[in-house]
Amino acid sequence: MTIRQVSYTSRLHAESLVGSPQVAVISITDPGSGEASLDPGFLDVLRLSFFDAVPADEYLPAPLPGLFDHLMAHQIGEFSSQLHAVPAEISVVVHCEYGVSRSAAVALFVSTYAKAPLAAREFAYDANLWVIHQLSRLYPDVHIDVPDEKSAGERRAHPRAA
C-alpha cells in the first residue's frame, strides 16, 4: 500500500517507543552523540547524524562536516521511496534530539513525498530551512510547504491553571 502517516518527535520519546513492523524510523542525532537506543522491532531505521545548523554561506565548495548535505537528502529520498513501495500500510516516525527543527523538516518532506498526513503539522513551523532547501534542490517536484507559526494553536490539550 503506502506510507499512511508521518510523525516527528524527540529522541527521548523515540527511545521509549515499542517497535512495530508497521513503523519505520528516521533517526537523526548530533555528530558525536551516539546512536539513539531504538527498539529492534521497527520495520526499518535510517540513521543520520548532522547538526541543527544552517551554513553562513550556502555556496560553499564542499560539504562541511556535521552539516546536512545532498548525500543525506538522497538517503532520505531513497528511504522514503522504498517505504512508499512497501505492500502494506506503514507509518514513519522521524526523530531528532528535541523533536523541533531537523525532524520537522524531514517529516514535512516525507509527508509531502508520500502524500500522507503529518501529525502535529501546524507545529512544524520551526523546521530547519537548510534541510528543506537541500531536499527541495534534490527533489524539485516535492513542494514542501512549511506552516506559518501563526497557524499553530496551543500545544497543550488543557491550558495551565492560573
N, C-alpha and C positions, 0 to 999 in steps of 0.2 A: 504494500500500500504506500505508506509515505510517513514523513515526519508530521505528526498531528499536533504537537505543541512544543513550544520552546520556553524555557525559563532561565533566569540568571540569579545567582546568589553568591554569598561569601564562601571563602574556603572553609571556615569553621562549620557552617551549615552543611556544605557539601560533604565534609568528612563525617557528618553524623547521619547521612542518608544510607538507607539499606539498599543495596544494589538490586537491580531488576534487569532481566533480559529484554525488557521493553523500553529501557532507558539507556541512552548514550551520554557521555560526559565530555565536555571540552574543559580541560583543567589548565588554568593559567596561574602560574606562580611567579614570584620575583626571582631573578637570577640569584643563585647562591642560597635560596631559602629551602631547597629540598622539595621533593615531590609531595603533593597532597596525599594523605593516607585515605584512599578511597576503598570502599567495599569492593571486593573482586567480582561481585555478582552483576555488575553492569554489562550491557551488551558490548560496548566498546568504549575506549577512553583515548582521546587525543590530548597529549601533554605538551604544553608550550610554556616557555619561560621568557618573559620580557617585562621591562619596567613600564609603569604607568607614566609615560613621558611623551612629550612632543618635541621633536628636534627644533632648534632655533633656526635652522636653515634647511628647508625641505629639498634643496638641490645639492645635497651632499654627494660626493662622487661614489661613495661606497657605504654600505650599511654600517652603522655604529653598533658595537657590541652592546647587547641588552635592549636595543630598540626593536620594536615591531617592524618587520620588513616584508617585502614581496614574497619571500620564500614561505614565511609563516602564513601570509594571506593565501598563498596557493595551497598549503596544507589544510587550512580551514575550508577552502572551496572544495577540495578533493574529498575531505571527510564528509562534508555536507552532501555532496553528490552521491557518495557511497551509501550514506544513511538513507537518503531520499529514495534509493533504489531497493531498500530492504522490503521483502514481500509482506511485511506486517506493519501495523501502525506502531510507531515508536515516539517517544518524547526525547528531547535533548535538553540537558541541563548544562549551562555554562557557568563556571565559577572563576573568580579571581580572589585576591586577598580580602577585599572588603565588599565585593559584590556591587560596585557602583559604576565604574567607568570602562575598564577593559572588558569585563564580562558583558556589560550592557551593549557595548559596540559590537562584539562578536554575536551576541544573541539577536540584535537587530538585523545583522546580516543573514544569519541562519533562518530567522523568521521570514524575512523578505524573500530569500532564495527559495525556500520551501513553500511559500505562501501559507504559512502556518501561524496561528495566533501566538503572540508573545505575552506571557503572563506579566502583569505589572508594567506594561509597555509605557504607560504615561510617566513612569519614574525613570525612564532611560534617557532623560534629557542631559544627564552628565556623561553620556557616552564619550569615550576617548575619540576625538575627531581625527587624530593621526591614524588610528586603527581603521576608522571608517574610510578615510581618504585612500589608504593603501588597498583596502578591499575593493573600493569603488574603481580604482585605477585598473585593477586586475580583472574585475567583473563589471564592466560598464553597463551591462543590461540589468543589473540588480540595483535598483534605485532605492538607496537606504534613506528613509525619512526619519530624522531624529525629532522626537516630540519636543514641543516648546515647554519650558518649565512652568509657564502659566497654566498649562493644561492639567498639571498634576494636582491632585487634591491632597487631603490629609492621608498620611500613610497608616496611621493607627486607626483601627476599627472604632475605637471609642476615645474621645478626647480625654486628656488628663483631668482629674478632678481639681477644682480650684482650692 
